[in-house]
Amino acid sequence: MKHLFSASLITLALSATAQAADLTELEAKARAEGRINSVGMPDSWANWKDTWRDLGEQYGLQHQDTDMSSAQEIAKFAAEKENATADIGDVGAAFGPIALQQGVTQPYKPSTWDEIPAWAKDEDGHWVLGYTGTIAFIVNNELVTKAPASWADLRDGDYQVTVGDVGVAAQANSAVLAAAFALGGDESNLTPALELFADLAKQGRLSPVDTNIANLEKGEIEMAILWDFNALNYRDQIDRDRFTVVIPSDGSLISGYATIINKYAKHPNAAKLAREYILSDAGQINLARGYARPIRTSVTLPADVQAQLLPNDMYAKARPIADFEAWEQSTKRLPRQWQSEVLMHQQR
């Protein structure tokens, strides 16, 4: 037994040495490339600016981003092929499998791979979530006397509910799925959620206002349904005391955003190093400073960063997408369903 134990330690030591050598080689190759071009990873989203700053200061990588939607990122990779102008992108979780299916990604497993939940990564490393978002409520305390704590509470309120552009925006679509999860539906059955929103429309309580920070600040939104990282960021930018942010207690959707490395990247090693850094302790803390919850729960956040986020127990009934294929099909039907089953009931 003693010899077996010693052999195991030797194997682990050799593995760690090999991994360190691989990372040293990767860093050298990335430095030689000297730059990284991203899409959908602007400075203002999830505090990407600190990660780009660190990659520049520590590894000499120059950086440029072009902001675009998940679908546009994948389309760009596919259209440009060998004439690639982008190396890495950040896409909604549902788009990771789509990018893989379209053959525009290349795999890379960072050294922290084993700490990432199975639901949050492709088994070969073609896509991997760096951070999570969970659908939350943000409530203007000056306009709403009793803040809703659950989806069920929404039916009995007297305030306007703002959900965004359902059928178009990923955040708004995710809000519908979160409601479905809480009310007994799933990725292939959005009926319970559509019935809830139809009820709100019949009451004249479904607001058409856009879910942006300006409208929140102006008081044009009484309550809105957003990703937690957006809700918390908006709250703190405007006035922390003016808003309440909660994860609905009867259920929600936990999802997130995944890095995809362009199969045709001109700077592939820089892209791999960026993913490595994003999933390191420092990279995860950078994201948390932007209100995005790290995918690696083992990371210890500084006290000031932890104080920005919601308590862990609020997330008890939040769950990830289990069937990406079914959800993809549902999102294709959702624009028509939203129009015919919800908006047709809207009281003017």
KOLRO-640573 format. One line per 2 residues: for each residue z, x, y of N, C-alpha, C. Coordinates in steps of 0.001 Angstrom, whole numbers, plus 500000, padded with zeros to 6 digits. Layout:
Z,X,Y,Z,X,Y,Z,X,Y | ...
This chain:
500000,500826,498803,500000,500000,500000,500000,500869,501259 | 500814,501946,501213,500882,502847,502366,499519,503462,502647
498816,503870,501569,497492,504479,501747,496492,503468,502292 | 496599,502216,501831,495696,501180,502316,495920,500938,503810
497196,500928,504192,497545,500733,505595,496978,501861,506453 | 497115,503093,505974,496595,504249,506697,495084,504177,506814
494421,503757,505740,492959,503632,505754,492514,502600,506772 | 493286,501508,506866,492946,500461,507829,493047,500979,509250
494087,501758,509512,494254,502334,510846,493125,503291,511188 | 492722,504078,510211,491618,505021,510427,490333,504259,510740
490086,503181,509979,488891,502361,510209,488896,501774,511612 | 490062,501254,512034,490166,500693,513385,489938,501762,514444
490495,502932,514228,490341,504025,515188,488882,504449,515303 | 488207,504557,514150,486792,504923,514158,485956,503861,514856
486297,502590,514598,485578,501490,515232,485737,501540,516743 | 486978,501776,517213,487243,501856,518648,486505,503031,519274
486460,504158,518551,485753,505342,519049,484259,505077,519171 | 483712,504415,518164,482279,504082,518182,481969,503123,519318
482872,502152,519528,482664,501185,520598,482702,501869,521961 | 483661,502770,522142,483758,503511,523404,482508,504339,523656
481988,504953,522586,480755,505750,522712,479582,504868,523102 | 479516,503674,522490,478447,502736,522818,478515,502315,524280
479728,502039,524772,479892,501612,526158,479563,502746,527124 | 479903,503980,526764,479564,505134,527600,478054,505284,527695
477376,505106,526568,475908,505183,526552,475299,504055,527371 | 475854,502842,527227,475358,501692,527987,475515,501932,529480
476674,502443,529878,476908,502720,531294,475906,503739,531825 | 475641,504776,531060,474688,505806,531497,473290,505212,531687
472881,504363,530755,471550,503736,530847,471487,502773,532033 | 472575,502038,532254,472604,501095,533373,472544,501844,534702
473285,502942,534809,473252,503760,536029,471840,504271,536304 | 471151,504640,535240,469781,505136,535397,468850,504040,535913
469085,502805,535465,468271,501683,535959,468595,501388,537420 | 469860,501470,537776,470256,501456,539179,470339,500122,539889
469900,499047,539245,469980,497759,539932,469996,496627,538927 | 470359,495443,539424,470335,494234,538613,469941,493063,539500
469001,492253,539013,468553,491065,539732,469005,489827,538956 | 469756,488973,539636,470280,487778,538973,469662,486515,539546
469821,485425,538790,469438,484096,539277,470604,483146,539011 | 470860,482259,539959,471930,481285,539796,473319,481875,539813
473483,483038,540457,474799,483699,540519,475070,484151,541952 | 475036,483206,542912,475215,483571,544319,476658,483964,544623
476850,484702,545708,478172,485191,546100,479202,484070,546200 | 478775,482891,546667,479706,481807,546971,480149,481011,545750
479500,481196,544599,479823,480413,543406,480769,481221,542510 | 481940,480648,542219,482902,481255,541287,483228,482716,541639
483152,483021,542949,483494,484365,543427,482650,485466,542791 | 481351,485199,542566,480487,486247,542022,480453,487468,542932
480688,487264,544227,480560,488385,545181,481439,489571,544790 | 482652,489302,544272,483542,490406,543904,483020,491177,542691
482400,490462,541766,481839,491136,540586,480647,491994,540975 | 479783,491485,541834,478633,492289,542272,479112,493504,543069
480165,493301,543865,480737,494428,544618,481267,495506,543663 | 482007,495064,542645,482591,496016,541686,481507,496764,540916
480460,496057,540493,479378,496704,539749,478647,497715,540622 | 478591,497417,541918,477983,498380,542842,478851,499601,543050
480141,499372,543287,481053,500483,543579,481331,501342,542351 | 481471,500719,541175,481859,501461,539980,480682,502048,539214
479528,501386,539287,478397,501829,538451,477112,502078,539244 | 477180,501920,540561,476023,502220,541390,474880,501240,541257
475171,500006,540883,474106,499011,540703,473853,498243,541993 | 472633,498312,542482,472223,497456,543594,471954,496064,543036
472185,495043,543864,472091,493678,543355,471383,492740,544322 | 470658,491795,543726,470053,490716,544512,470075,489451,543666
470413,488315,544297,470426,487036,543581,469473,486046,544229 | 468873,485210,543389,468106,484057,543854,468768,482827,543257
469297,481974,544114,470015,480803,543605,469037,479740,543135 | 469303,479186,541965,468475,478111,541415,469234,477401,540313
468695,476273,539878,469361,475487,538846,469162,476120,537471 | 469929,475649,536493,469829,476172,535125,468415,476010,534578
467849,474828,534749,466500,474573,534235,465476,475482,534903 | 465636,475714,536189,464711,476589,536920,464821,478036,536443
466051,478469,536123,466248,479836,535636,465458,480057,534341 | 465608,479135,533408,464927,479257,532115,463417,479204,532299
462965,478305,533171,461530,478189,533439,460984,479475,534053 | 461775,480114,534903,461359,481372,535533,461217,482472,534485
462207,482604,533597,462123,483603,532530,460855,483391,531703 | 460594,482123,531372,459448,481790,530505,458116,482029,531203
458043,481723,532488,456785,481837,533223,456421,483284,533528 | 457422,484093,533875,457133,485461,534301,456940,486426,533137
457600,486168,532043,457518,487030,530852,457607,488510,531231 | 456603,489307,530849,456646,490761,531085,456664,491139,532567
456332,490188,533440,456386,490435,534885,457720,489984,535468 | 458759,490092,534680,460075,489574,535044,460594,490150,536363
461128,489256,537200,461806,489689,538432,463311,489444,538334 | 463766,488837,537239,465196,488555,537040,465661,489174,535727
466903,489662,535735,467481,490298,534545,468511,489425,533846 | 469249,488644,534624,470351,487869,534063,470513,486574,534851
470970,485530,534162,471213,484255,534818,472504,483636,534316 | 472961,482630,535040,474177,481888,534688,473784,480424,534601
473872,479850,533396,473392,478480,533182,474512,477603,532625 | 474402,476305,532867,475338,475368,532282,475345,475490,530769
476509,475216,530165,476681,475442,528723,475590,474792,527885 | 475151,473610,528256,474138,472903,527472,472783,473603,527512
472591,474466,528521,471299,475136,528675,471213,476449,527890 | 472367,476969,527429,472329,478185,526620,471475,478018,525377
471745,476985,524560,470915,476754,523376,469452,476477,523707 | 469198,475853,524858,467813,475579,525264,467089,476894,525560
467752,477800,526251,467158,479112,526558,466849,479866,525271 | 467765,479809,524315,467540,480466,523020,466363,479837,522299
466309,478517,522307,465230,477785,521642,463863,478142,522237 | 463843,478394,523534,462578,478723,524205,462221,480203,524083
463093,480985,523473,462775,482384,523189,462726,483297,524383 | 463581,483028,525401,463526,483840,526620,464766,484725,526790
465605,484816,525756,466848,485580,525870,466859,486768,524928 | 467755,487724,525210,468035,488815,524276,469543,488876,524057
469981,489268,522865,471410,489221,522555,472170,490440,523057 | 473430,490188,523379,474375,491289,523617,475786,490740,523442
476553,491383,522555,477941,490991,522334,478852,491993,523047 | 479609,491548,524043,480515,492467,524738,481678,492872,523840
482410,493866,524253,483513,494391,523437,484653,493385,523286 | 484693,492360,524133,485737,491322,524058,485276,490111,523246
484210,490271,522494,483548,489169,521785,484500,488326,520936 | 485394,488967,520218,486262,488251,519280,487274,487345,519980
487479,487533,521275,488436,486716,522018,487802,485459,522609 | 486508,485308,522412,485786,484164,522986,485671,483073,521921
486071,481834,522218,486026,480761,521217,484615,480559,520666 | 484539,480147,519411,483242,479968,518750,482366,478955,519482
482975,477910,520046,482182,476873,520717,481539,477388,522001 | 482049,478521,522506,481619,479024,523809,480619,480171,523719
480001,480368,522548,479056,481480,522415,478058,481205,521298 | 476902,481824,521436,475919,481852,520358,476341,482933,519373
476239,482647,518098,476772,483581,517100,476119,484953,517153 | 474897,485039,517687,474215,486330,517779,474316,486963,519167
474921,486253,520105,475110,486826,521431,474002,486539,522429 | 473195,485499,522175,472121,485177,523120,472659,484500,524379
473772,483786,524252,474437,483194,525412,475933,483174,525155 | 476713,483298,526223,478171,483289,526085,478792,482824,527399
479719,481879,527296,480390,481386,528483,481320,482450,529052 | 481282,482597,530374,482191,483519,531039,483405,482796,531602
483247,481517,531860,484325,480736,532461,484108,479265,532149 | 485173,478496,532282,485075,477068,531987,485216,476249,533254
484692,475056,533168,484910,474038,534184,485306,472773,533448 | 486216,472023,534019,486652,470761,533432,486528,469675,534491
486025,468533,534100,485840,467442,535052,487202,466959,535564 | 487311,466895,536899,488570,466569,537562,488352,465495,538628
489457,464910,539086,489444,464004,540228,489988,464752,541439 | 489346,464575,542591,489916,465029,543860,490090,463799,544738
491291,463615,545266,491651,462397,545982,492155,462738,547380 | 491620,462041,548370,492067,462222,549748,493350,461417,549949
494475,462119,550087,495774,461455,550185,495924,460611,551447 | 495109,460906,552462,495187,460146,553705,494476,458800,553599
493585,458670,552595,492777,457455,552463,493118,456628,551233 | 493796,457228,550261,494128,456544,549010,495647,456519,548853
496210,455315,548732,497671,455204,548656,498221,455602,547295 | 497484,455298,546212,497939,455664,544875,496823,456411,544159
496984,457705,544000,495935,458537,543391,495782,458204,541911 | 494546,458036,541446,494328,457778,540021,494633,459026,539189
495241,458804,538022,495545,459924,537131,494716,459859,535860 | 493954,458772,535694,493162,458591,534474,491912,457785,534797
490966,457816,533844,489756,457000,534000,490114,455521,534029 | 491081,455128,533227,491506,453734,533195,492005,453280,534565
492656,454192,535297,493174,453855,536631,492068,453488,537616 | 490874,454034,537408,489794,453809,538371,489455,452332,538525
489522,451594,537415,489148,450170,537444,490033,449348,538384 | 491281,449761,538521,492254,448949,539260,492464,449404,540698
491705,450398,541141,491888,450908,542491,491168,450082,543538 | 491409,450434,544817,490716,449760,545920,489953,450758,546782
489723,451943,546239,489054,453032,546956,487626,453208,546418 | 486824,453898,547209,485454,454225,546805,485473,455426,545847
484644,455366,544806,484538,456434,543819,483185,457130,543997 | 483231,458437,544215,482009,459213,544435,481755,460097,543220
480590,459915,542600,480300,460661,541366,479101,461598,541513 | 478301,461413,542561,477156,462305,542742,475881,461734,542156
474892,462594,542015,473539,462178,541635,473380,462172,540109 | 473855,461120,539493,473776,461004,538032,472315,460941,537593
472014,461675,536526,470645,461751,536034,469904,462962,536557 | 470462,463593,537594,469833,464770,538198,470783,465973,538160
471990,465801,538705,472937,466907,538821,473778,467059,537558 | 473914,468305,537096,474682,468572,535873,476133,468153,536031
476700,468357,537223,478096,467990,537455,478297,466482,537298 | 477382,465694,537871,477493,464236,537784,477271,463752,536349
476294,464346,535659,476069,463979,534253,477309,464285,533413 | 477929,465420,533696,479124,465819,532954,480284,464872,533217
480339,464313,534425,481371,463330,534740,481221,462098,533854 | 479989,461700,533614,479734,460546,532741,480183,460854,531313
479857,462037,530821,480264,462410,529463,481785,462514,529357 | 482431,463038,530394,483899,463134,530387,484522,461746,530267
483984,460803,531016,484484,459424,530939,484237,458834,529551 | 483082,459137,528985,482772,458649,527635,483777,459191,526623
484078,460483,526708,485078,461087,525813,486413,460341,525915 | 486846,460063,527150,488157,459444,527364,488204,457998,526869
487064,457325,526929,487041,455882,526662,486481,455524,525286 | 486330,456527,524415,485943,456237,523042,484503,456535,522686
483731,457081,523624,482346,457437,523334,482222,458894,522930 | 480989,459374,522912,480735,460777,522581,479380,461188,523130
478893,462345,522693,477634,462887,523236,476450,461947,523044 | 476465,461157,521993,475343,460249,521716,475642,458810,522124
476846,458554,522597,477234,457192,522979,477954,457213,524327 | 477190,456971,525384,477747,456976,526737,478118,455580,527213
477974,454594,526344,478183,453192,526725,479534,452934,527381 | 480651,453434,526838,481943,453154,527493,481994,453648,528935
481395,454793,529201,481374,455341,530559,480468,454512,531462 | 479301,454148,530958,478368,453344,531757,478978,451989,532097
479753,451438,531169,480423,450155,531437,481476,450307,532533 | 482202,451436,532519,483186,451689,533575,482508,451772,534935
481452,452567,535027,480784,452738,536311,480064,451456,536746 | 479578,450667,535792,478978,449369,536126,480033,448441,536724
481244,448486,536171,482353,447690,536699,482656,448088,538137 | 482687,449395,538406,482926,449881,539766,481801,449429,540705
480555,449453,540192,479414,449021,541001,479537,447531,541347 | 479955,446723,540374,480131,445279,540608,481202,445022,541653
482218,445901,541692,483287,445774,542684,482864,446315,544050 | 481667,446919,544108,481214,447526,545351,481946,448804,545685
482404,449510,544642,483253,450683,544850,482593,451990,544417 | 481303,451958,544138,480598,453176,543754,479902,453738,544992
480409,454848,545478,479917,455404,546740,478648,456225,546535 | 477652,456069,547424,476421,456865,547337,476511,458202,548060
477655,458504,548660,477821,459729,549456,477717,460965,548563 | 477111,462021,549083,476983,463269,548326,478343,463948,548181
478552,464551,547009,479854,465170,546701,479930,466600,547228 | 479846,466772,548540,479925,468129,549091,481162,468287,549970
481467,469534,550291,482692,469830,551030,482670,469236,552441 | 481495,469164,553051,481410,468625,554408,481824,467158,554430
481355,466387,553452,481706,464969,553395,483192,464760,553077 | 483745,465652,552257,485182,465589,551990,485976,465844,553273
485559,466872,554005,486280,467254,555219,486206,466164,556284 | 485051,465490,556370,484867,464440,557372,485577,463141,556997
486111,463062,555794,486795,461846,555364,485850,460774,554858 | 484628,461153,554517,483660,460187,554007,483793,459966,552498
484661,460759,551861,484921,460609,550424,486398,460281,550230 | 486662,459157,549565,488050,458781,549273,488526,459463,547992
487699,459416,546954,487944,460209,545751,486612,460566,545132 | 486556,461739,544510,485311,462202,543903,485601,462820,542547
484554,462865,541738,484654,463435,540393,483841,464726,540388 | 484534,465856,540192,483920,467176,540324,484421,468100,539220
483752,469239,539054,484325,470313,538254,485630,470744,538919 | 486611,471111,538124,487901,471524,538693,487764,472699,539656
486870,473662,539339,486770,474822,540230,486182,474453,541583 | 485299,473461,541632,484792,472985,542920,485868,472202,543670
486554,471315,542948,487588,470492,543579,488697,471355,544183 | 489169,472346,543436,490249,473206,543915,489800,474081,545089
488588,474566,544998,488025,475382,546077,487904,474557,547356 | 487346,473349,547241,487211,472487,548417,488587,472143,548999
489541,471813,548116,490892,471478,548559,491479,472593,549427 | 491395,473813,548933,492028,474922,549639,491264,475326,550891
489945,475136,550885,489164,475453,552089,489473,474485,553222 | 489706,473218,552880,489938,472204,553919,491421,472146,554291
492247,471693,553335,493682,471542,553587,494340,471192,552258 | 495101,472124,551731,495693,471948,550401,496547,470677,550314
497241,470331,551402,498134,469175,551373,497401,467842,551511 | 496178,467899,551959,495434,466662,552215,494848,466051,550947
494735,466873,549894,494063,466407,548676,494922,466608,547432 | 494776,465694,546485,495362,465829,545160,494234,466073,544171
494402,467065,543294,493423,467351,542249,494109,467216,540897 | 493526,466414,540012,494094,466232,538672,492978,466217,537632
493334,466601,536409,492467,466385,535253,492844,465017,534684 | 491910,464085,534504,492276,462763,533999,493042,462849,532678
494169,462134,532634,495108,462286,531521,494617,461662,530218 | 493637,460744,530305,493159,460106,529071,491962,460818,528453
491560,461935,529023,490480,462727,528421,489514,463259,529446 | 488892,464376,529134,487889,464957,530021,486997,465893,529223
485995,466399,529909,485055,467349,529328,485370,468749,529828 | 485560,469675,528903,485652,471082,529270,484329,471743,528880
483692,472313,529847,482416,472981,529596,482450,474297,530349 | 481341,474721,530857,481345,475979,531583,479942,476504,531781
479874,477768,532130,478595,478409,532420,478462,479692,531622 | 477249,479901,531139,476983,481013,530229,475981,481982,530835
476217,483277,530615,475214,484256,531006,474111,484295,529956 | 472879,484388,530430,471723,484633,529562,471010,485868,530103
470675,486776,529207,469973,488003,529582,468497,487825,529268 | 467679,488037,530264,466232,487829,530124,465654,488733,529040
464936,488143,528115,464272,488899,527048,463361,489972,527626 | 462799,489699,528802,461817,490593,529420,462417,491400,530592
463740,491471,530667,464413,492113,531806,463914,493537,532053 | 463693,493855,533324,463306,495218,533714,464525,496151,533730
465711,495550,533827,466956,496330,533855,467903,495769,532788 | 467514,495859,531513,468292,495217,530442,469684,495810,530255
469813,497108,530450,471121,497726,530258,472083,497363,531393 | 471554,497241,532589,472381,496778,533701,472849,495352,533454
471970,494531,532879,472338,493145,532567,473432,493103,531495 | 473293,493944,530481,474320,493994,529424,475646,494501,529979
475584,495504,530853,476805,496017,531454,477466,494947,532332 | 476640,494163,533017,477184,493078,533838,477925,492065,532961
477326,491696,531825,478017,490773,530917,479308,491400,530408 | 479272,492671,530083,480459,493378,529620,481566,493280,530682
481194,493501,531929,482179,493477,533007,482693,492063,533263 | 481792,491082,533251,482175,489687,533487,483244,489238,532494
483161,489747,531261,484097,489337,530217,485258,490319,530036 | 485338,491312,530909,486497,492211,530917,487639,491528,531661
488831,492111,531615,489968,491544,532349,489650,491430,533840 | 489104,492495,534408,488816,492509,535846,487792,491446,536219
486747,491322,535395,485717,490324,535655,486239,488907,535532 | 487101,488677,534559,487682,487352,534369,488601,486988,535539
489338,487966,536043,490210,487713,537197,489373,487431,538440 | 488248,488132,538600,487344,487841,539724,486919,486380,539707
486524,485885,538532,486091,484492,538411,487233,483536,538738 | 488431,483858,538261,489591,483006,538526,489907,482938,540016
489623,484023,540730,489811,483990,542189,488849,482990,542827 | 487777,482674,542126,486845,481649,542577,487133,480309,541943
488343,480132,541401,488839,478876,540828,488231,478527,539476 | 487499,479430,538873,486924,479205,537546,487904,479730,536494
488224,478926,535498,489197,479328,534479,488544,480300,533501 | 489131,481478,533289,488539,482466,532383,488379,481920,530965
487299,482291,530297,487095,481879,528916,488065,482611,527995 | 488482,483810,528385,489451,484577,527591,490866,484219,528034
491542,483442,527226,492878,482971,527591,493932,484069,527506 | 493576,485219,526920,494538,486324,526801,494716,487096,528108
493834,486853,529071,493895,487587,530335,495093,487118,531157 | 495898,488059,531619,497042,487747,532473,496579,487734,533923
496681,486577,534563,496230,486447,535941,497341,486835,536904 | 496996,487490,538019,498002,487756,539052,498623,486437,539523
499864,486493,539973,500595,485278,540338,499868,484463,541409 | 499277,485147,542400,498602,484414,543470,497356,483698,542965
496700,484262,541961,495508,483627,541380,495929,482444,540509 | 496957,482634,539696,497453,481554,538843,497877,480356,539686
498440,480606,540846,498922,479528,541722,497782,478676,542264 | 496558,479203,542278,495398,478438,542750,494959,477384,541731
495291,477613,540461,494761,476790,539381,495729,475674,538996 | 495228,474715,538226,496062,473618,537755,496889,474055,536549
498018,473390,536275,498832,473733,535114,498074,473539,533807 | 498324,474390,532844,497616,474327,531562,497793,472988,530853
498977,472355,531003,499217,471118,530258,498347,469960,530734 | 497755,470079,531911,496836,469037,532379,495565,468975,531527
495282,470059,530807,494031,470173,530063,494170,469754,528593 | 495291,469162,528252,495595,468864,526847,494529,468001,526180
493948,467051,526920,492986,466130,526307,491543,466412,526732 | 491312,467580,527308,489938,467987,527642,489315,468640,526417
488069,468287,526111,487432,468883,524929,485995,469281,525223 | 485486,470263,524479,484118,470746,524716,483071,469855,524055
481830,470088,524428,480701,469415,523772,480635,469904,522332 | 480576,468967,521410,480503,469325,519992,479077,469273,519464
478245,468444,520085,476868,468250,519604,475908,468418,520783 | 475455,469649,520986,474559,469940,522106,473237,469179,521999
472731,469046,520797,471445,468360,520607,471545,466894,521014 | 472619,466240,520599,472808,464833,520960,472978,464680,522470
473712,465611,523081,473921,465546,524526,472613,465778,525272 | 471782,466675,524777,470476,466911,525408,469638,465631,525397
469652,464932,524277,468905,463670,524185,469490,462616,525119 | 470811,462570,525218,471455,461590,526095,471136,461849,527558
471076,463126,527954,470771,463440,529351,469344,463028,529718 | 468452,463013,528738,467082,462559,528995,467035,461057,529246
467916,460302,528581,467955,458845,528750,468775,458412,529956 | 469671,459288,530397,470657,458902,531390,470076,458423,532727
469033,459049,533290,468522,458552,534576,468118,457074,534518 | 467426,456701,533457,467007,455301,533313,468214,454387,533077
469146,454830,532227,470330,454016,531946,471178,453813,533198 | 471338,454870,533987,472140,454772,535199,471548,453745,536159
470218,453762,536242,469534,452822,537129,469667,451392,536625 | 469396,451191,535328,469334,449837,534782,470690,449245,534405
471663,450106,534058,472940,449594,533568,474076,449726,534578 | 473860,450546,535626,474914,450736,536614,474462,450316,538010
473444,450992,538537,473067,450761,539924,472555,449348,540189 | 472004,448686,539171,471510,447323,539359,472644,446351,539720
473871,446751,539401,475032,445904,539694,475678,446225,541037 | 475168,447267,541715,475824,447726,542937,475849,446648,544007
477055,446374,544537,477221,445413,545610,476907,446088,546933 | 476120,445480,547733,475751,446045,549028,476767,445636,550104
